[in-house]
Amino acid sequence: MARVWLCAGGAGCLLIFLVLHSHLSGSPVLRDFVFQISWRTEDILYKLDVGWPRHSEYFTGATFCVAVDSLNGLVYVAQRGDHIQKVLVFTEDGYFLRAWNHTVDTPHGMFAASTPQEQVWITDVGSGSFGHTVKKYDSFGDLVQVLGTPGQRGTGLNPLQFDNPAELYVEDTGDIYIVDGDGGLNNRLIKLSQDLEVLWLRGERGMGPAKFHVPHSVTMDSYGRVWVADRGNKRVQAFEKDTGAWLGAWDDCFTEEGPSSIRFTLDGQHAVVAQLNLSRLLFLAAPPVGGIGSCVVRRSIQLADQVSPHLLDVSGRTGAIYVAEIGAKQVQKYVPLKSYFPSFHF
């Protein structure tokens, strides 16, 4: 019995030491340790990569969005602030490559198309001459294309106009899905062809099917269903990609706060949702084939207070999840695990 108490006392002393060490020196050891302890009663899905990026001092503003070019192994981060580089480019291994600030006013959402041309799309909600647009850049920041009427809010489709476009998703075919309405005039989902023809439009301000209140994030699953984080209505809505037909909604997982971002894991088993003000990531059971089923929370990651995860992206090569955190002014990387505590056993 004495030996048991001695072991318990030693473990307690070790934990106290880690707490003090982390508090005084900013060591990442405790952050990693506490994250793992929070999963003790269930299988670990992801582990925080405390070494990404290798030099975090490049984060100098509020990090609003992140996008992964899986084909070329690049991670793009867009941040806001005065007199700073708005776009940072890292490798998936965490090495900083370059930064650029050309014609980017107030970035909100971002998408990196995994093509040999390395296309980077940014939604700009600024009030300047390039605001209220969706812009395409090459990987070095040269402006390739502008969608919308620069500097003007609007609701029109011909010519195309936006008001605070939140995020977009680009298919391999080149078709584009845009959620337009992070506050302002519009609450809609627009599908454009690669030739920028409007294929269909869904939405207006409201709470009913196919209506939105602050559509904030858009993605697609492997079955061709388009998913929108309908933040103001505290739900996720699904649409058929070819016709825009409404397929249903998940509204029973978000009683406290609506989703600010949605993506699917590489293995297709989960939808990952960020909740900004709760500083929380949810892992929802992926929808079944032939229907969307019901919303089921399988796992969650509770982040520190005021971390404020805004938008996230998933690597199509490694399955890693990158989370842009406004409050913490950083992007964090979570890597998938197949086993719990590979080096330690309790």
C-alpha atoms as a printed R data frame, in Angstrom:
    type eleno elety resid chain resno       x      y       z
1   ATOM     1    CA   MET     A     1   0.000  0.000   0.000
2   ATOM     2    CA   ALA     A     2   2.833  2.369   0.826
3   ATOM     3    CA   ARG     A     3   4.317  1.779  -2.590
4   ATOM     4    CA   VAL     A     4   0.970  2.672  -4.262
5   ATOM     5    CA   TRP     A     5   0.737  5.934  -2.331
6   ATOM     6    CA   LEU     A     6   4.345  6.699  -3.192
7   ATOM     7    CA   CYS     A     7   3.648  6.219  -6.907
8   ATOM     8    CA   ALA     A     8   0.524  8.352  -6.716
9   ATOM     9    CA   GLY     A     9   2.406 11.099  -4.909
10  ATOM    10    CA   GLY     A    10   5.153 11.027  -7.501
11  ATOM    11    CA   ALA     A    11   2.652 11.331 -10.356
12  ATOM    12    CA   GLY     A    12   1.004 14.280  -8.599
13  ATOM    13    CA   CYS     A    13   4.344 16.014  -8.149
14  ATOM    14    CA   LEU     A    14   5.137 15.480 -11.826
15  ATOM    15    CA   LEU     A    15   1.834 17.061 -12.883
16  ATOM    16    CA   ILE     A    16   2.382 20.057 -10.576
17  ATOM    17    CA   PHE     A    17   5.849 20.489 -12.013
18  ATOM    18    CA   LEU     A    18   4.475 20.484 -15.565
19  ATOM    19    CA   VAL     A    19   1.853 23.079 -14.678
20  ATOM    20    CA   LEU     A    20   4.406 25.410 -13.117
21  ATOM    21    CA   HIS     A    21   6.884 24.868 -15.917
22  ATOM    22    CA   SER     A    22   4.312 25.619 -18.592
23  ATOM    23    CA   HIS     A    23   3.011 28.698 -16.757
24  ATOM    24    CA   LEU     A    24   6.444 30.174 -16.199
25  ATOM    25    CA   SER     A    25   8.203 29.316 -19.420
26  ATOM    26    CA   GLY     A    26   5.391 28.981 -21.977
27  ATOM    27    CA   SER     A    27   6.459 25.407 -22.650
28  ATOM    28    CA   PRO     A    28   4.223 23.460 -25.053
29  ATOM    29    CA   VAL     A    29   4.661 20.297 -22.962
30  ATOM    30    CA   LEU     A    30   1.616 20.859 -20.763
31  ATOM    31    CA   ARG     A    31  -0.571 21.950 -23.657
32  ATOM    32    CA   ASP     A    32   0.130 18.653 -25.389
33  ATOM    33    CA   PHE     A    33  -0.278 16.682 -22.143
34  ATOM    34    CA   VAL     A    34  -3.589 18.247 -21.157
35  ATOM    35    CA   PHE     A    35  -4.959 17.778 -24.673
36  ATOM    36    CA   GLN     A    36  -4.213 14.046 -24.470
37  ATOM    37    CA   ILE     A    37  -5.614 13.691 -20.949
38  ATOM    38    CA   SER     A    38  -8.899 15.189 -22.140
39  ATOM    39    CA   TRP     A    39  -9.335 12.123 -24.370
40  ATOM    40    CA   ARG     A    40  -8.559  9.468 -21.757
41  ATOM    41    CA   THR     A    41 -12.016  7.882 -21.752
42  ATOM    42    CA   GLU     A    42 -12.236  7.459 -25.526
43  ATOM    43    CA   ASP     A    43 -10.074  6.841 -28.551
44  ATOM    44    CA   ILE     A    44  -7.902  9.723 -29.655
45  ATOM    45    CA   LEU     A    45  -8.694 11.005 -33.131
46  ATOM    46    CA   TYR     A    46  -6.202 13.843 -33.457
47  ATOM    47    CA   LYS     A    47  -3.167 15.156 -31.615
48  ATOM    48    CA   LEU     A    48  -2.002 18.754 -31.550
49  ATOM    49    CA   ASP     A    49   1.247 19.268 -33.444
50  ATOM    50    CA   VAL     A    50   2.938 21.705 -31.061
51  ATOM    51    CA   GLY     A    51   5.856 22.196 -33.454
52  ATOM    52    CA   TRP     A    52   3.787 23.636 -36.322
53  ATOM    53    CA   PRO     A    53   4.744 26.031 -37.710
54  ATOM    54    CA   ARG     A    54   8.426 25.940 -36.905
55  ATOM    55    CA   HIS     A    55   8.515 29.728 -36.511
56  ATOM    56    CA   SER     A    56   5.244 31.143 -35.196
57  ATOM    57    CA   GLU     A    57   6.569 34.719 -35.085
58  ATOM    58    CA   TYR     A    58   5.333 35.162 -38.655
59  ATOM    59    CA   PHE     A    59   1.798 35.401 -37.269
60  ATOM    60    CA   THR     A    60   1.501 39.160 -36.729
61  ATOM    61    CA   GLY     A    61  -2.249 39.739 -37.123
62  ATOM    62    CA   ALA     A    62  -5.623 38.137 -36.527
63  ATOM    63    CA   THR     A    63  -5.595 34.856 -38.465
64  ATOM    64    CA   PHE     A    64  -8.997 34.531 -40.129
65  ATOM    65    CA   CYS     A    65  -8.592 31.636 -42.544
66  ATOM    66    CA   VAL     A    66  -6.329 28.848 -43.735
67  ATOM    67    CA   ALA     A    67  -6.258 26.756 -46.929
68  ATOM    68    CA   VAL     A    68  -4.279 23.657 -47.848
69  ATOM    69    CA   ASP     A    69  -2.934 22.959 -51.334
70  ATOM    70    CA   SER     A    70  -2.586 19.213 -50.841
71  ATOM    71    CA   LEU     A    71  -1.104 18.520 -54.280
72  ATOM    72    CA   ASN     A    72   1.834 20.847 -53.711
73  ATOM    73    CA   GLY     A    73   2.102 20.450 -49.938
74  ATOM    74    CA   LEU     A    74   1.454 24.125 -49.130
75  ATOM    75    CA   VAL     A    75  -0.535 25.848 -46.398
76  ATOM    76    CA   TYR     A    76  -1.832 29.393 -46.931
77  ATOM    77    CA   VAL     A    77  -2.805 31.621 -44.003
78  ATOM    78    CA   ALA     A    78  -4.600 34.965 -44.337
79  ATOM    79    CA   GLN     A    79  -4.471 37.488 -41.512
80  ATOM    80    CA   ARG     A    80  -5.748 40.984 -40.816
81  ATOM    81    CA   GLY     A    81  -3.953 43.979 -39.426
82  ATOM    82    CA   ASP     A    82  -2.274 47.239 -40.341
83  ATOM    83    CA   HIS     A    83   1.125 47.286 -42.042
84  ATOM    84    CA   ILE     A    84   1.497 43.499 -42.148
85  ATOM    85    CA   GLN     A    85   1.744 40.832 -44.814
86  ATOM    86    CA   LYS     A    86  -1.797 39.578 -45.341
87  ATOM    87    CA   VAL     A    87  -0.966 36.134 -46.763
88  ATOM    88    CA   LEU     A    88   1.645 33.722 -45.377
89  ATOM    89    CA   VAL     A    89   2.772 30.552 -47.151
90  ATOM    90    CA   PHE     A    90   4.129 27.532 -45.265
91  ATOM    91    CA   THR     A    91   4.921 23.953 -46.162
92  ATOM    92    CA   GLU     A    92   2.842 21.240 -44.519
93  ATOM    93    CA   ASP     A    93   5.968 20.434 -42.515
94  ATOM    94    CA   GLY     A    94   5.857 23.933 -41.031
95  ATOM    95    CA   TYR     A    95   8.621 25.742 -42.908
96  ATOM    96    CA   PHE     A    96   7.910 29.363 -43.836
97  ATOM    97    CA   LEU     A    97   8.304 30.057 -47.556
98  ATOM    98    CA   ARG     A    98   7.089 33.562 -48.340
99  ATOM    99    CA   ALA     A    99   4.486 36.266 -47.722
100 ATOM   100    CA   TRP     A   100   2.567 38.681 -49.910
101 ATOM   101    CA   ASN     A   101   0.168 41.565 -49.569
102 ATOM   102    CA   HIS     A   102  -0.920 42.452 -53.096
103 ATOM   103    CA   THR     A   103  -4.486 43.797 -53.447
104 ATOM   104    CA   VAL     A   104  -5.698 42.033 -50.296
105 ATOM   105    CA   ASP     A   105  -7.682 44.369 -48.061
106 ATOM   106    CA   THR     A   106  -9.658 42.415 -45.439
107 ATOM   107    CA   PRO     A   107  -9.479 38.649 -46.025
108 ATOM   108    CA   HIS     A   108 -12.250 36.466 -44.644
109 ATOM   109    CA   GLY     A   109 -12.284 33.055 -46.355
110 ATOM   110    CA   MET     A   110  -9.784 31.179 -48.492
111 ATOM   111    CA   PHE     A   111  -9.538 28.119 -50.728
112 ATOM   112    CA   ALA     A   112  -6.469 26.584 -52.367
113 ATOM   113    CA   ALA     A   113  -7.264 24.606 -55.503
114 ATOM   114    CA   SER     A   114  -4.941 21.606 -55.723
115 ATOM   115    CA   THR     A   115  -3.895 21.998 -59.331
116 ATOM   116    CA   PRO     A   116  -0.456 22.360 -60.922
117 ATOM   117    CA   GLN     A   117  -1.170 26.102 -61.315
118 ATOM   118    CA   GLU     A   118  -1.488 26.576 -57.522
119 ATOM   119    CA   GLN     A   119  -4.630 28.728 -57.519
120 ATOM   120    CA   VAL     A   120  -5.479 30.551 -54.286
121 ATOM   121    CA   TRP     A   121  -8.931 32.090 -53.846
122 ATOM   122    CA   ILE     A   122  -9.689 34.742 -51.194
123 ATOM   123    CA   THR     A   123 -12.964 36.395 -50.194
124 ATOM   124    CA   ASP     A   124 -12.361 40.054 -49.381
125 ATOM   125    CA   VAL     A   125 -14.849 41.915 -47.181
126 ATOM   126    CA   GLY     A   126 -12.960 45.198 -46.981
127 ATOM   127    CA   SER     A   127 -14.373 48.624 -47.696
128 ATOM   128    CA   GLY     A   128 -11.570 49.632 -50.059
129 ATOM   129    CA   SER     A   129 -11.338 49.438 -53.818
130 ATOM   130    CA   PHE     A   130 -10.979 45.648 -53.780
131 ATOM   131    CA   GLY     A   131 -13.597 44.942 -51.133
132 ATOM   132    CA   HIS     A   132 -16.705 42.742 -51.546
133 ATOM   133    CA   THR     A   133 -15.016 40.523 -54.093
134 ATOM   134    CA   VAL     A   134 -13.745 36.990 -54.558
135 ATOM   135    CA   LYS     A   135 -10.233 36.986 -56.004
136 ATOM   136    CA   LYS     A   136  -7.961 34.359 -57.499
137 ATOM   137    CA   TYR     A   137  -4.182 34.569 -57.089
138 ATOM   138    CA   ASP     A   138  -1.227 32.489 -58.055
139 ATOM   139    CA   SER     A   139   0.989 31.162 -55.263
140 ATOM   140    CA   PHE     A   140   3.215 34.265 -55.358
141 ATOM   141    CA   GLY     A   141   0.359 36.726 -54.902
142 ATOM   142    CA   ASP     A   142  -0.166 37.892 -58.464
143 ATOM   143    CA   LEU     A   143  -3.835 38.688 -59.054
144 ATOM   144    CA   VAL     A   144  -5.327 36.453 -61.745
145 ATOM   145    CA   GLN     A   145  -9.078 37.077 -61.590
146 ATOM   146    CA   VAL     A   146 -11.679 39.142 -59.722
147 ATOM   147    CA   LEU     A   147 -15.293 38.076 -59.184
148 ATOM   148    CA   GLY     A   148 -17.818 40.705 -58.187
149 ATOM   149    CA   THR     A   149 -17.877 44.471 -58.476
150 ATOM   150    CA   PRO     A   150 -14.814 45.814 -56.619
151 ATOM   151    CA   GLY     A   151 -15.615 48.206 -53.808
152 ATOM   152    CA   GLN     A   152 -19.402 47.963 -54.251
153 ATOM   153    CA   ARG     A   153 -21.941 46.017 -52.229
154 ATOM   154    CA   GLY     A   154 -24.768 44.517 -54.192
155 ATOM   155    CA   THR     A   155 -27.263 41.747 -54.793
156 ATOM   156    CA   GLY     A   156 -27.055 41.466 -58.567
157 ATOM   157    CA   LEU     A   157 -26.040 38.475 -60.660
158 ATOM   158    CA   ASN     A   158 -25.438 40.281 -63.947
159 ATOM   159    CA   PRO     A   159 -23.085 41.876 -63.271
160 ATOM   160    CA   LEU     A   160 -22.161 39.669 -60.314
161 ATOM   161    CA   GLN     A   161 -22.144 41.479 -56.977
162 ATOM   162    CA   PHE     A   162 -21.375 40.420 -53.392
163 ATOM   163    CA   ASP     A   163 -21.827 41.798 -49.913
164 ATOM   164    CA   ASN     A   164 -19.376 40.311 -47.396
165 ATOM   165    CA   PRO     A   165 -18.720 36.982 -49.169
166 ATOM   166    CA   ALA     A   166 -17.707 34.576 -46.415
167 ATOM   167    CA   GLU     A   167 -16.081 31.547 -48.044
168 ATOM   168    CA   LEU     A   168 -15.915 29.443 -51.190
169 ATOM   169    CA   TYR     A   169 -15.223 25.924 -52.400
170 ATOM   170    CA   VAL     A   170 -13.804 25.043 -55.838
171 ATOM   171    CA   GLU     A   171 -14.443 21.617 -57.375
172 ATOM   172    CA   ASP     A   172 -11.847 19.768 -59.427
173 ATOM   173    CA   THR     A   173 -14.075 20.553 -62.426
174 ATOM   174    CA   GLY     A   174 -13.576 24.268 -61.801
175 ATOM   175    CA   ASP     A   175 -17.130 24.880 -60.604
176 ATOM   176    CA   ILE     A   176 -17.277 27.352 -57.703
177 ATOM   177    CA   TYR     A   177 -19.590 27.480 -54.665
178 ATOM   178    CA   ILE     A   178 -19.724 30.792 -52.774
179 ATOM   179    CA   VAL     A   179 -21.547 31.626 -49.543
180 ATOM   180    CA   ASP     A   180 -22.318 35.330 -49.705
181 ATOM   181    CA   GLY     A   181 -23.531 36.965 -46.531
182 ATOM   182    CA   ASP     A   182 -21.380 37.340 -43.446
183 ATOM   183    CA   GLY     A   183 -23.839 40.058 -42.465
184 ATOM   184    CA   GLY     A   184 -25.080 42.607 -44.975
185 ATOM   185    CA   LEU     A   185 -27.510 42.434 -47.897
186 ATOM   186    CA   ASN     A   186 -27.180 38.812 -48.972
187 ATOM   187    CA   ASN     A   187 -27.792 35.405 -47.423
188 ATOM   188    CA   ARG     A   188 -27.226 33.031 -50.310
189 ATOM   189    CA   LEU     A   189 -25.303 30.147 -51.853
190 ATOM   190    CA   ILE     A   190 -24.212 30.618 -55.456
191 ATOM   191    CA   LYS     A   191 -22.827 28.022 -57.846
192 ATOM   192    CA   LEU     A   192 -20.747 29.285 -60.767
193 ATOM   193    CA   SER     A   193 -19.303 27.333 -63.670
194 ATOM   194    CA   GLN     A   194 -15.603 27.584 -64.443
195 ATOM   195    CA   ASP     A   195 -16.659 30.130 -67.082
196 ATOM   196    CA   LEU     A   196 -18.356 32.167 -64.296
197 ATOM   197    CA   GLU     A   197 -21.879 31.439 -65.472
198 ATOM   198    CA   VAL     A   198 -24.424 31.338 -62.638
199 ATOM   199    CA   LEU     A   199 -25.647 27.729 -62.575
200 ATOM   200    CA   TRP     A   200 -27.982 28.049 -59.597
201 ATOM   201    CA   LEU     A   201 -28.639 30.158 -56.539
202 ATOM   202    CA   ARG     A   202 -30.244 29.230 -53.239
203 ATOM   203    CA   GLY     A   203 -31.159 31.330 -50.271
204 ATOM   204    CA   GLU     A   204 -32.468 34.525 -48.826
205 ATOM   205    CA   ARG     A   205 -32.732 35.790 -45.247
206 ATOM   206    CA   GLY     A   206 -34.887 33.414 -43.257
207 ATOM   207    CA   MET     A   207 -35.160 30.315 -41.084
208 ATOM   208    CA   GLY     A   208 -36.919 27.902 -43.456
209 ATOM   209    CA   PRO     A   209 -35.423 25.262 -45.761
210 ATOM   210    CA   ALA     A   210 -32.776 26.664 -48.138
211 ATOM   211    CA   LYS     A   211 -32.843 30.018 -46.371
212 ATOM   212    CA   PHE     A   212 -29.908 31.440 -44.424
213 ATOM   213    CA   HIS     A   213 -28.886 33.759 -41.673
214 ATOM   214    CA   VAL     A   214 -25.131 34.378 -42.028
215 ATOM   215    CA   PRO     A   215 -24.029 31.487 -44.264
216 ATOM   216    CA   HIS     A   216 -20.404 31.310 -43.171
217 ATOM   217    CA   SER     A   217 -18.687 28.245 -44.647
218 ATOM   218    CA   VAL     A   218 -19.199 25.838 -47.551
219 ATOM   219    CA   THR     A   219 -17.727 22.475 -48.481
220 ATOM   220    CA   MET     A   220 -18.516 19.280 -50.377
221 ATOM   221    CA   ASP     A   221 -18.447 15.625 -49.389
222 ATOM   222    CA   SER     A   222 -17.387 12.675 -51.533
223 ATOM   223    CA   TYR     A   223 -20.999 11.993 -52.584
224 ATOM   224    CA   GLY     A   224 -21.515 15.358 -54.261
225 ATOM   225    CA   ARG     A   225 -23.481 17.015 -51.476
226 ATOM   226    CA   VAL     A   226 -22.791 20.671 -50.730
227 ATOM   227    CA   TRP     A   227 -22.794 21.603 -47.030
228 ATOM   228    CA   VAL     A   228 -23.239 25.112 -45.650
229 ATOM   229    CA   ALA     A   229 -22.560 26.260 -42.094
230 ATOM   230    CA   ASP     A   230 -25.680 28.376 -41.520
231 ATOM   231    CA   ARG     A   231 -24.213 30.138 -38.522
232 ATOM   232    CA   GLY     A   232 -27.012 32.523 -37.553
233 ATOM   233    CA   ASN     A   233 -29.636 29.750 -37.726
234 ATOM   234    CA   LYS     A   234 -27.458 27.356 -35.676
235 ATOM   235    CA   ARG     A   235 -27.514 24.577 -38.232
236 ATOM   236    CA   VAL     A   236 -25.830 22.951 -41.227
237 ATOM   237    CA   GLN     A   237 -27.765 22.632 -44.486
238 ATOM   238    CA   ALA     A   238 -27.094 20.231 -47.363
239 ATOM   239    CA   PHE     A   239 -27.760 20.626 -51.105
240 ATOM   240    CA   GLU     A   240 -27.391 18.462 -54.210
241 ATOM   241    CA   LYS     A   241 -24.490 19.839 -56.228
242 ATOM   242    CA   ASP     A   242 -25.949 19.535 -59.748
243 ATOM   243    CA   THR     A   243 -29.422 20.947 -59.153
244 ATOM   244    CA   GLY     A   244 -29.080 22.808 -55.863
245 ATOM   245    CA   ALA     A   245 -31.988 20.800 -54.444
246 ATOM   246    CA   TRP     A   246 -32.310 21.080 -50.670
247 ATOM   247    CA   LEU     A   247 -31.522 17.767 -48.962
248 ATOM   248    CA   GLY     A   248 -32.097 18.661 -45.338
249 ATOM   249    CA   ALA     A   249 -30.496 20.233 -42.292
250 ATOM   250    CA   TRP     A   250 -28.705 19.342 -39.067
251 ATOM   251    CA   ASP     A   251 -29.987 21.631 -36.338
252 ATOM   252    CA   ASP     A   252 -29.895 19.594 -33.130
253 ATOM   253    CA   CYS     A   253 -26.127 19.701 -32.477
254 ATOM   254    CA   PHE     A   254 -25.807 23.464 -32.139
255 ATOM   255    CA   THR     A   255 -28.098 24.574 -29.321
256 ATOM   256    CA   GLU     A   256 -25.443 26.833 -27.780
257 ATOM   257    CA   GLU     A   257 -23.862 28.333 -30.872
258 ATOM   258    CA   GLY     A   258 -23.998 27.907 -34.626
259 ATOM   259    CA   PRO     A   259 -21.147 26.506 -36.724
260 ATOM   260    CA   SER     A   260 -18.591 28.904 -38.173
261 ATOM   261    CA   SER     A   261 -16.768 26.358 -40.361
262 ATOM   262    CA   ILE     A   262 -17.292 22.883 -41.815
263 ATOM   263    CA   ARG     A   263 -14.992 20.382 -43.546
264 ATOM   264    CA   PHE     A   264 -14.860 16.587 -43.889
265 ATOM   265    CA   THR     A   265 -12.014 14.420 -42.657
266 ATOM   266    CA   LEU     A   266  -9.849 12.668 -45.207
267 ATOM   267    CA   ASP     A   267 -11.208  9.229 -44.302
268 ATOM   268    CA   GLY     A   268 -14.771 10.488 -44.754
269 ATOM   269    CA   GLN     A   269 -15.823  9.363 -41.284
270 ATOM   270    CA   HIS     A   270 -16.473 12.785 -39.732
271 ATOM   271    CA   ALA     A   271 -17.569 16.321 -40.465
272 ATOM   272    CA   VAL     A   272 -15.393 18.777 -38.515
273 ATOM   273    CA   VAL     A   273 -17.154 21.904 -37.287
274 ATOM   274    CA   ALA     A   274 -15.718 24.939 -35.510
275 ATOM   275    CA   GLN     A   275 -17.700 26.989 -32.995
276 ATOM   276    CA   LEU     A   276 -16.132 30.411 -32.692
277 ATOM   277    CA   ASN     A   277 -17.331 31.800 -29.364
278 ATOM   278    CA   LEU     A   278 -17.313 28.440 -27.579
279 ATOM   279    CA   SER     A   279 -13.710 27.836 -28.743
280 ATOM   280    CA   ARG     A   280 -14.637 24.280 -29.641
281 ATOM   281    CA   LEU     A   281 -14.205 21.779 -32.473
282 ATOM   282    CA   LEU     A   282 -16.884 19.144 -33.016
283 ATOM   283    CA   PHE     A   283 -16.479 15.844 -34.848
284 ATOM   284    CA   LEU     A   284 -19.860 14.820 -36.258
285 ATOM   285    CA   ALA     A   285 -20.700 11.410 -37.696
286 ATOM   286    CA   ALA     A   286 -20.480 11.598 -41.482
287 ATOM   287    CA   PRO     A   287 -23.860 11.420 -43.253
288 ATOM   288    CA   PRO     A   288 -24.984  8.127 -44.789
289 ATOM   289    CA   VAL     A   289 -25.272  7.389 -48.490
290 ATOM   290    CA   GLY     A   290 -28.650  8.352 -49.921
291 ATOM   291    CA   GLY     A   291 -29.608 10.751 -47.135
292 ATOM   292    CA   ILE     A   292 -28.102 13.089 -44.586
293 ATOM   293    CA   GLY     A   293 -29.338 11.283 -41.471
294 ATOM   294    CA   SER     A   294 -29.268 13.092 -38.139
295 ATOM   295    CA   CYS     A   295 -26.578 15.121 -36.456
296 ATOM   296    CA   VAL     A   296 -24.498 13.038 -34.016
297 ATOM   297    CA   VAL     A   297 -21.496 14.417 -32.108
298 ATOM   298    CA   ARG     A   298 -18.818 11.716 -31.888
299 ATOM   299    CA   ARG     A   299 -15.969 13.723 -30.357
300 ATOM   300    CA   SER     A   300 -15.058 17.275 -29.409
301 ATOM   301    CA   ILE     A   301 -11.938 19.292 -28.684
302 ATOM   302    CA   GLN     A   302 -12.360 22.067 -26.149
303 ATOM   303    CA   LEU     A   303  -9.808 24.795 -26.770
304 ATOM   304    CA   ALA     A   304  -8.758 27.435 -24.278
305 ATOM   305    CA   ASP     A   305 -11.088 30.377 -23.670
306 ATOM   306    CA   GLN     A   306 -11.029 33.089 -26.329
307 ATOM   307    CA   VAL     A   307  -8.987 31.050 -28.796
308 ATOM   308    CA   SER     A   308 -11.911 31.595 -31.211
309 ATOM   309    CA   PRO     A   309 -11.518 29.114 -34.087
310 ATOM   310    CA   HIS     A   310 -12.900 30.806 -37.183
311 ATOM   311    CA   LEU     A   311 -12.315 28.733 -40.331
312 ATOM   312    CA   LEU     A   312 -10.455 25.469 -40.888
313 ATOM   313    CA   ASP     A   313  -9.209 23.211 -43.647
314 ATOM   314    CA   VAL     A   314  -8.165 19.566 -44.028
315 ATOM   315    CA   SER     A   315  -5.158 18.276 -45.941
316 ATOM   316    CA   GLY     A   316  -6.124 15.902 -48.715
317 ATOM   317    CA   ARG     A   317  -2.707 14.274 -48.447
318 ATOM   318    CA   THR     A   318  -2.058 13.768 -44.737
319 ATOM   319    CA   GLY     A   319  -5.519 14.274 -43.224
320 ATOM   320    CA   ALA     A   320  -4.175 16.966 -40.890
321 ATOM   321    CA   ILE     A   321  -6.617 19.643 -39.728
322 ATOM   322    CA   TYR     A   322  -5.471 23.274 -39.758
323 ATOM   323    CA   VAL     A   323  -7.495 25.726 -37.638
324 ATOM   324    CA   ALA     A   324  -7.321 29.515 -38.009
325 ATOM   325    CA   GLU     A   325  -7.834 31.059 -34.567
326 ATOM   326    CA   ILE     A   326  -8.766 34.734 -34.423
327 ATOM   327    CA   GLY     A   327  -8.397 35.153 -30.670
328 ATOM   328    CA   ALA     A   328  -5.116 33.273 -30.360
329 ATOM   329    CA   LYS     A   329  -3.769 34.897 -33.554
330 ATOM   330    CA   GLN     A   330  -2.343 31.656 -34.849
331 ATOM   331    CA   VAL     A   331  -3.040 28.578 -36.928
332 ATOM   332    CA   GLN     A   332  -2.808 25.226 -35.187
333 ATOM   333    CA   LYS     A   333  -2.338 21.824 -36.787
334 ATOM   334    CA   TYR     A   334  -3.948 18.601 -35.560
335 ATOM   335    CA   VAL     A   335  -2.617 15.319 -36.932
336 ATOM   336    CA   PRO     A   336  -4.649 12.094 -37.071
337 ATOM   337    CA   LEU     A   337  -3.631  9.237 -34.787
338 ATOM   338    CA   LYS     A   338  -4.317  5.526 -35.061
339 ATOM   339    CA   SER     A   339  -3.445  4.657 -31.483
340 ATOM   340    CA   TYR     A   340  -3.719  6.218 -28.070
341 ATOM   341    CA   PHE     A   341  -0.477  7.272 -26.388
342 ATOM   342    CA   PRO     A   342   1.989  5.427 -28.637
343 ATOM   343    CA   SER     A   343   4.839  6.114 -26.218
344 ATOM   344    CA   PHE     A   344   3.073  5.917 -22.858
345 ATOM   345    CA   HIS     A   345   0.723  3.423 -21.269
346 ATOM   346    CA   PHE     A   346  -1.398  4.099 -18.185
